[in-house]
Amino acid sequence: MGLSFADRRMLEDGVIRLGIGAQCAKRVGKKGDGAPRRSPDSEVPDLLSRFIDELLLWNRNTNLVSTNSPREIIVRHVFDSLSVCRLLKSVNGSILDIGSGAGFPAIPLAIVYRNLQVHAAERRHKRASFLRNAVLILGLENVSVLEKDVRDIKGTYDALLSRGVGDLSYLYKIGRALLREKAMIIAFKGKITEIEKEVSRLKAKTTDKDMHLSIQRVKVPHLEEEERNFVIIQTK
């Protein structure tokens, strides 16, 4: 299978435009002498390409994503997932991807941040099976797949990410107990008008004075015409 030449070039271009080499790859880990450990320049796009191949293979029989177009997957899933990299500069421990589905954003982030512990929570068996298979094929030792409902997860994390959970008030309700001190929830969202409605509902349902909420606009390569935003909820 494999990506076409044009799709591979798009993938490499998007990785560069997102600042992966300059921004994220510097934080993939440290050598024994404390110096930043960087992956070879081609490793990130190579692994992303292999992940997309495996996703397309499984998607024939399992409804993982709504498209079989490599270009659509690259733009709407891979680039969208990696657009959060700039917000993870201060995260040093572990992240939890709530409702990971086909592995977005968990798998692309684990490919970039090789020494960051990424936990992909997915309660649906077929999707969890795909995630375990992808982790094995890609050799991602920094990923664990949690085949369970997020409400049954124990432990705490430095960051909770969500592309699939809907309303902010529900996300905060199920995620608050999983946050460490000075941790954050990052929700991938679309139009600001819809976000404002969700924020209003969240504020009406919580009296948590330790909650700090902000909204940041993001530009996803090749998706600039669509409005994309992050809602960031931080705790003290």
Beta strands, then each sheet from edge to edge (+ up, - down):
strand 1: 94-98
strand 2: 117-121
strand 3: 143-146
strand 4: 157-162
strand 5: 179-189
strand 6: 211-218
strand 7: 228-235
sheet 1: 3+ 2+ 1+ 4+ 5+ 7- 6+
end
